[in-house]
Every structure is written in C-alpha cells, then in structure tokens.
Amino acid sequence: MGVVDDQPPQGEPAPPRIGFIGLGVMGRPMALNLLRAGYPLTVQSRSRPPVDELVAAGAQAADSPSAVASSADVVITMLPDTPDVEAVILGPDGVIDGARDSLLVIDMSTINPLGARRVGAALAERGAAFLDAPVSGGQRGAEEATLSIMVGASLPDFERALPILQALGRNIVLIGEVGAGQVAKACNQLIVGATIEAVAEALTLAERAGVTPATVRSALLGGFAQSRILEMHGERMLDGNFQPGFRARLHLKDARIIQALASEVGVELAGFAPVAQRLQQLVDGDLGELDHSALFKLVADQG
Amino acid sequence: MGVVDDQPPQGEPAPPRIGFIGLGVMGRPMALNLLRAGYPLTVQSRSRPPVDELVAAGAQAADSPSAVASSADVVITMLPDTPDVEAVILGPDGVIDGARDSLLVIDMSTINPLGARRVGAALAERGAAFLDAPVSGGQRGAEEATLSIMVGASLPDFERALPILQALGRNIVLIGEVGAGQVAKACNQLIVGATIEAVAEALTLAERAGVTPATVRSALLGGFAQSRILEMHGERMLDGNFQPGFRARLHLKDARIIQALASEVGVELAGFAPVAQRLQQLVDGDLGELDHSALFKLVADQG
C-alpha cells in the first residue's frame, strides 16, 4: 500500500487508540469486541493467558497501567473492586502517570460511586476526562456485546465515549454527572437482590403450604408481583439451576458497595440489610460461586 | 307476560341465585357487577347505606348470613379478615346454618389459607362446596370488573363458579385445592411489599447520592431490576402521589397473614420481616390510609 492509503480519508478520522486494563471474565470478551470493531488496542492484565490471547488476536501488550495510558487516547478499566480501580488509575505507575491532557478514562468496573468521583476529580486535575460506566448483563452480555451500560459523565465526554461503548453494549444510558453510573448500578443491585430474596421466600412459602410453586409463579406474573426476576430467576429456582449467571460472591461485593454508599449519604436500608446478610451466608457456606438466585437454597433448605 | 315466558328456554337454565355478604369498598361494586350481569341477588352487610343502594338497583336484602344462604345457590363473601369470614360462615346464624347440599360458597376476602381450609372442611361436612378466590386489582379492578382472581378449589367447583367470577374479573386462575388461592395471594403480597420497599430504598439512595431518581428508574426499567412495582409504584413515589390504590393498613393485615402462614409451615421470612415492620410503622404513624407505596416516605424522610 502507498503512503496515501495510510492516511485516513477526509471526514473519517483514525479510530482512537484504546488501552484496556483487566482481562477477567468480563474484560476479556469486551476487549475482543473492541478489536473486532476495528480499534487499535493495547492491553494489560494481572494474569498472562488472556493477554496472550488478545495479542494473538491483534492487540499490543503493555507492562503497566501508565504504559497503557501513554500509548492510548482512551483507557478502559474493568477491575474487581474500588481499591483495584484506585490503585490502577491513581497508584504508582498508574494510568494517571501516563495520562496526557486529552486522555479519556472509562471505568466499567462496579465500584463505590464516591470512589468513582475521587478518581474523576484526580484525573480532572491532570486534564484527563473520566466516565464511570458500570454494566449489567453478565458474561453473556459481554461476549455478545449486549451489555446495559449506565454512564456518569459530562455530555461531551459521554458523546466522545459513545461509539466505543456501542461496540460493547446495547442499552447505553447517561444517568448524570461522574459517579451517577455507579449510583444507578448500586440501585439496580439493591432491587435485584431484594427481589430475588422476596421471590425465594414466596416460592418456598407456596411449596411448604402445599401449593405448586410453578403455578403460583405463573399466576403472579400476570399481576403486580410481576418482575424480570420472578420470570427468570423464579424459573431458575424451580429448576434448581444455580449455574451462574451472576455469582453470589460478586453480588455480596456489590452489597457492600450499596451499604457503604447508604451509610455515607445517611440512608438506612432496613429492607436490604437481611438480603446482604443472606448473600454473606451463601459465601460463608461455600456457595459464592453459584448464581445469586441460590438465595433460594438458604430459604428452602431451612427448618 | 305469560307463564311460558317465565320458564327458561331449553338449554339456558335460569342463572343461579347469588347471595353476597360484605358490601365494603370492594364488595359493593362487585355486587353491582353481578346485578348488571343479570344474576338474581340477595345482599347482607353490616352497614345500611350500601344495602339500600343495592336494593334500589334490584337486589333483595336479607337479615343474616343464614337467611342469605337459604335463599341462594351460591354465596359470595367479601370481608375484612379471617375471623370475620369464620364468624359469617361458621358462626351463629351463619351461612352454614342456611346451607343446602348444593350450596357453593365463594370467599373472595384475603384471609389465612389455613382458615380457608378450615371453613372449606366444615362446609364439606354439610355437603356444601367451598372456593377461596382472593383478588388483586383494588377498588378500580372491582369497579371495572377487571380483578385478578386466584382460586383454590376442586376442578368441578371451579368450573361451576367460573361464569360468576367472569362477571367480576378477567385474569382468573385455578391455583390448586381449597386454600391454594389464599396461598398465592399471600405470595403476591409478600413480593409486592418487598419490592415496594426495595424500590423506595433504591430511589432514596439515588436522590441522597445526588442523582435524579426518575432517570435511575427509567434506566433500571430496561434491565433485571424491571418490575411492575418499579414502573407503577416507582412513579407514584417520584410524584409523591400516595392516594390509594391499596391502603397500607390492608397490606399490614396481609403481612400478618403472610407471617402467620410462614410460622405455621416453618419458613423464616428474613427478607419480609422488616417490610412488615415498616408497614406497622406507617399505620402507627397514622399513614395507614395512604397507598402502600407510602413506604417510600419512611425511607425518604429519615435522617
């Protein structure tokens, strides 16, 4: 190819170079989707095999978050919890060390909203932009690029990130300023956890009272008790199918984020408190790798 | 009209004579719907005005439950709670005293499922049939004949009752044997109450964390947190509209039924327990006449 072919055609600027940090269960398929969408990609992760896989698929590898940042226009992080994100972005040799003025950092992990605001503020001081963009939809959503993405950002930053997010998900909503995506995710996990517990209690009550739980579930789907959880997780409970899905130990992590946030902003979550306890009980009972609908087992197996 | 005209045409037997006991907020419009559907109706109620209204609309009045039963093929009861139903059907001068062999009793109140089974068993000893058929859909559903009706009965009794129930509601499901309708209703109220509390906690958390709750609600309706409650009661909460709907004090009554049943069959309802406490708190705070979505006020007004 000649020199002319290497120049982007007028009106079609070269796609931004993306750095991706955290190639776990979710991050690995998301990074692959970015490659498939044609983005030049640099990756970094704690474990070697997914890095090798991504390199084989066409990505570059970098040795540190700062190295990822210095070679990228946009850095995406997909990490387990708040301290991981703070360490990778703000810590020694972190993203912030390699950040240039125009860098956009998109954290897609589920973390404490106040942590997200801290990270966003620190990056802003260096002239870099930050979006919190936690997802729901699980491993399958990551693989099929059908994730729901809840975004906290300024409108211009959101618009800059949108084409990239569209390579990863489908239902992409700007909730509010930085941190708002994480707040929405916390609200989501609160409602999902509480509803799973309620459905588990109701179906167990039906069974113990001598009534077929499947019939109760069907009847209730036609009324005010209808929910996506009654429909999908209710069916899992009836089938005794607790293969994840979304692991109970991750929902416990999210429950701690929810409770920390509630405590920070002064809301008592009387209804959610026992749900968090049940998730802890699942993990303590070595059931943390099961789907969160396994809350049903704790209710059904009692007495 | 001649004598011949008073005979039902062949193949169209005369409609059963119905007795209706309990003309409260729900019972009054239900009885009117039965009259409109062409059923000969005898009514009885504690307070006089709705009796007068029904008589003006074409019903007969009777002085006691036994008098209602002796003039009817089918008796429907719509009463506040388990003891009321037991007194009206099994007590002195009760339905059972006027019951003939072919009598069908349909209790549409929301009561303890084990109470329903006791009533059904006592009637069966006298050769009378019993259905428990609690409803959901509230006053509007009663007025518009769009109630959801959850039925516990034998199949022949269900089939005998069905045309009558179709004059009162739309979504009519046979759940199982006698008592099963009440079990399904208890499960419904458990899930509805717990979901209202979860939505109230989530929307309050969003607001306190500085994020617009309406945006969070909209975003969450697209994912796993979706429910009829998030949709309808979530909107009530955002609008601060707590006109019933379904009164908190009635949900508290149902909560006691749920907890009594759970205790009787040995299920611990860890998640529902604080929801029942919150409903008690609403009633104690003179908010029991508000819609049950007023649980939001308890969460939002704290701190």
Chai-1 contact restraints between the chains, C-beta under 6 A:
chainA,res_idxA,chainB,res_idxB,connection_type,confidence,min_distance_angstrom,max_distance_angstrom,comment,restraint_id
A,P113,B,A209,contact,1.0,0.0,6.0,A-B,restraint_1
A,S136,B,G223,contact,1.0,0.0,6.0,A-B,restraint_2
A,S148,B,G223,contact,1.0,0.0,6.0,A-B,restraint_3
A,M150,B,A219,contact,1.0,0.0,6.0,A-B,restraint_4
A,N171,B,G222,contact,1.0,0.0,6.0,A-B,restraint_5
A,V173,B,A219,contact,1.0,0.0,6.0,A-B,restraint_6
A,I175,B,T215,contact,1.0,0.0,6.0,A-B,restraint_7
A,I175,B,A219,contact,1.0,0.0,6.0,A-B,restraint_8
A,G176,B,V211,contact,1.0,0.0,6.0,A-B,restraint_9
A,A180,B,V211,contact,1.0,0.0,6.0,A-B,restraint_10
A,V183,B,A206,contact,1.0,0.0,6.0,A-B,restraint_11
A,V183,B,A209,contact,1.0,0.0,6.0,A-B,restraint_12
A,V183,B,V211,contact,1.0,0.0,6.0,A-B,restraint_13
A,A184,B,V216,contact,1.0,0.0,6.0,A-B,restraint_14
A,A184,B,A219,contact,1.0,0.0,6.0,A-B,restraint_15
A,C187,B,A202,contact,1.0,0.0,6.0,A-B,restraint_16
A,C187,B,L205,contact,1.0,0.0,6.0,A-B,restraint_17
A,C187,B,A206,contact,1.0,0.0,6.0,A-B,restraint_18
A,C187,B,V216,contact,1.0,0.0,6.0,A-B,restraint_19
A,N188,B,L220,contact,1.0,0.0,6.0,A-B,restraint_20
A,N188,B,A225,contact,1.0,0.0,6.0,A-B,restraint_21
A,L190,B,A202,contact,1.0,0.0,6.0,A-B,restraint_22
A,I191,B,A198,contact,1.0,0.0,6.0,A-B,restraint_23
A,I191,B,A202,contact,1.0,0.0,6.0,A-B,restraint_24
A,I191,B,A225,contact,1.0,0.0,6.0,A-B,restraint_25
A,V192,B,F224,contact,1.0,0.0,6.0,A-B,restraint_26
A,V192,B,A225,contact,1.0,0.0,6.0,A-B,restraint_27
A,A194,B,A198,contact,1.0,0.0,6.0,A-B,restraint_28
A,T195,B,T195,contact,1.0,0.0,6.0,A-B,restraint_29
A,E197,B,G271,contact,1.0,0.0,6.0,A-B,restraint_30
A,A198,B,I191,contact,1.0,0.0,6.0,A-B,restraint_31
A,A198,B,A194,contact,1.0,0.0,6.0,A-B,restraint_32
A,A198,B,G271,contact,1.0,0.0,6.0,A-B,restraint_33
A,E201,B,L269,contact,1.0,0.0,6.0,A-B,restraint_34
A,E201,B,G271,contact,1.0,0.0,6.0,A-B,restraint_35
A,E201,B,F272,contact,1.0,0.0,6.0,A-B,restraint_36
A,A202,B,C187,contact,1.0,0.0,6.0,A-B,restraint_37
A,A202,B,L190,contact,1.0,0.0,6.0,A-B,restraint_38
A,A202,B,I191,contact,1.0,0.0,6.0,A-B,restraint_39
A,T204,B,V267,contact,1.0,0.0,6.0,A-B,restraint_40
A,L205,B,C187,contact,1.0,0.0,6.0,A-B,restraint_41
A,L205,B,A262,contact,1.0,0.0,6.0,A-B,restraint_42
A,L205,B,V267,contact,1.0,0.0,6.0,A-B,restraint_43
A,A206,B,V183,contact,1.0,0.0,6.0,A-B,restraint_44
A,A206,B,C187,contact,1.0,0.0,6.0,A-B,restraint_45
A,R208,B,V265,contact,1.0,0.0,6.0,A-B,restraint_46
A,R208,B,V267,contact,1.0,0.0,6.0,A-B,restraint_47
A,A209,B,P113,contact,1.0,0.0,6.0,A-B,restraint_48
A,A209,B,V183,contact,1.0,0.0,6.0,A-B,restraint_49
A,A209,B,V265,contact,1.0,0.0,6.0,A-B,restraint_50
A,V211,B,G176,contact,1.0,0.0,6.0,A-B,restraint_51
A,V211,B,A180,contact,1.0,0.0,6.0,A-B,restraint_52
A,V211,B,V183,contact,1.0,0.0,6.0,A-B,restraint_53
A,T215,B,I175,contact,1.0,0.0,6.0,A-B,restraint_54
A,V216,B,A184,contact,1.0,0.0,6.0,A-B,restraint_55
A,V216,B,C187,contact,1.0,0.0,6.0,A-B,restraint_56
A,A219,B,M150,contact,1.0,0.0,6.0,A-B,restraint_57
A,A219,B,V173,contact,1.0,0.0,6.0,A-B,restraint_58
A,A219,B,I175,contact,1.0,0.0,6.0,A-B,restraint_59
A,A219,B,A184,contact,1.0,0.0,6.0,A-B,restraint_60
A,L220,B,N188,contact,1.0,0.0,6.0,A-B,restraint_61
A,G222,B,N171,contact,1.0,0.0,6.0,A-B,restraint_62
A,G223,B,S136,contact,1.0,0.0,6.0,A-B,restraint_63
A,G223,B,S148,contact,1.0,0.0,6.0,A-B,restraint_64
A,F224,B,V192,contact,1.0,0.0,6.0,A-B,restraint_65
A,F224,B,R228,contact,1.0,0.0,6.0,A-B,restraint_66
A,A225,B,N188,contact,1.0,0.0,6.0,A-B,restraint_67
A,A225,B,I191,contact,1.0,0.0,6.0,A-B,restraint_68
A,A225,B,V192,contact,1.0,0.0,6.0,A-B,restraint_69
A,Q226,B,R228,contact,1.0,0.0,6.0,A-B,restraint_70
A,S227,B,S227,contact,1.0,0.0,6.0,A-B,restraint_71
A,R228,B,F224,contact,1.0,0.0,6.0,A-B,restraint_72
A,R228,B,Q226,contact,1.0,0.0,6.0,A-B,restraint_73
A,A262,B,L205,contact,1.0,0.0,6.0,A-B,restraint_74
A,V265,B,R208,contact,1.0,0.0,6.0,A-B,restraint_75
A,V265,B,A209,contact,1.0,0.0,6.0,A-B,restraint_76
A,G266,B,G303,contact,1.0,0.0,6.0,A-B,restraint_77
A,V267,B,T204,contact,1.0,0.0,6.0,A-B,restraint_78
A,V267,B,L205,contact,1.0,0.0,6.0,A-B,restraint_79
A,V267,B,R208,contact,1.0,0.0,6.0,A-B,restraint_80
A,E268,B,Q302,contact,1.0,0.0,6.0,A-B,restraint_81
A,L269,B,E201,contact,1.0,0.0,6.0,A-B,restraint_82
A,A270,B,P274,contact,1.0,0.0,6.0,A-B,restraint_83
A,G271,B,E197,contact,1.0,0.0,6.0,A-B,restraint_84
A,G271,B,A198,contact,1.0,0.0,6.0,A-B,restraint_85
A,G271,B,E201,contact,1.0,0.0,6.0,A-B,restraint_86
A,G271,B,P274,contact,1.0,0.0,6.0,A-B,restraint_87
A,G271,B,V275,contact,1.0,0.0,6.0,A-B,restraint_88
A,F272,B,E201,contact,1.0,0.0,6.0,A-B,restraint_89
A,P274,B,A270,contact,1.0,0.0,6.0,A-B,restraint_90
A,P274,B,G271,contact,1.0,0.0,6.0,A-B,restraint_91
A,V275,B,G271,contact,1.0,0.0,6.0,A-B,restraint_92
A,Q302,B,E268,contact,1.0,0.0,6.0,A-B,restraint_93
A,G303,B,G266,contact,1.0,0.0,6.0,A-B,restraint_94
